[in-house]
Amino acid sequence: MPTTGGGTLFVISAPSGTGKSTLARRLMESVPGIAFSVSFTTRPRRAGEESGREYHFVDDDRFDAMVAAGGFLEWAPVFGRRYGTGREATDARLATGIDLLLDIDVQGAAQVRASGRDSVSIFILPPDYATLESRLRGRGSEDPADLAARLLEARREAMGYDLFDYVVVNADLEAASQELVAIVRAERARVSRRKGRVMEILDTFPAQD
């Protein structure tokens, strides 16, 4: 059940190449009061990426130290690299009342779910397999072996769609973005999340005799 204190943790996940990072970025641009959780990763930076913006890029030794210290809310190996969400930064941001968006892989989303932490999970799907394959090939960042592995993994991950609270099909970027925004706004309007504000409003009503 949602809690009434602090911000809401939104988890967006998808098979590789589905467009979740683009959707996450558009959500951040469209909805005020939501912050992006920058994950840690051991993978190399891609062209145009900056450490601290897309990811915190760290080496294996730093990542190992954070795992040993319990520094991750979730972490997982993905195609030979590791990704993780910093626990301390997540807790601190949510405690301020700001909503937080996690753009993480399916394994990470499963760990958040298993932790019992209150969250809203959203799964992104492509309109079909051919579109997913085309998007991955167009990215041009994987060799043929890695591409084949990602496509194989995509089917397995897609079969777990029903473990999430919502599913958004990214057939049209604008339509999918609007649907994602609608989910966030609807979740914010839940009675359990608005209770504090409701009580403030009710306190302005005159007392009854």
BELDA-V62774 format. One record per pair of residues at least 12 apart in sequence whose C-alpha atoms are under 7 Angstrom apart, sorted by the first residue. I is the first residue (numbers start at 1). J is the second residue. Records with the same first field share a line. If there is no record, write none. Layout:
I->J + J
//
This chain:
1->118
2->118 + 192 + 193
3->192 + 193
4->192 + 193 + 195 + 196
6->94 + 95 + 96 + 97
7->94 + 95 + 96 + 97 + 98 + 99 + 100
8->94 + 99 + 100 + 119
9->99 + 100 + 101 + 119 + 120
10->100 + 101 + 102 + 119 + 120 + 121
11->101 + 102 + 103 + 109 + 119 + 120 + 121 + 122
12->102 + 103 + 104 + 121 + 122 + 123
13->103 + 104 + 105 + 106 + 109 + 122 + 123 + 124
14->105 + 106 + 123 + 124 + 125
15->154 + 157 + 158
16->150 + 154
17->132 + 135 + 136
18->124 + 125 + 126 + 132
20->124
21->103
23->177
24->103
26->177
27->177 + 181
33->98 + 99
34->98 + 99 + 100 + 101
35->98 + 99 + 100 + 101
36->100 + 101 + 102
37->100 + 101 + 102
38->52 + 53 + 54 + 55 + 56
39->55 + 56 + 83 + 84 + 85 + 86
40->55 + 56 + 57 + 58 + 83 + 84 + 85
41->55 + 56 + 57 + 58 + 82 + 83 + 84
42->57 + 58 + 59 + 60 + 81 + 82 + 83
43->81
71->86 + 87 + 88
72->84 + 85 + 86 + 87
73->85 + 86 + 87
74->108 + 111 + 112
75->108
76->107 + 108
106->157
120->165
121->164 + 165 + 166
122->164 + 165 + 166 + 167
123->161 + 164 + 166 + 167 + 168
124->167 + 168 + 169 + 170
125->168 + 169 + 170
126->169 + 170 + 171
127->169 + 170 + 171
133->151
//
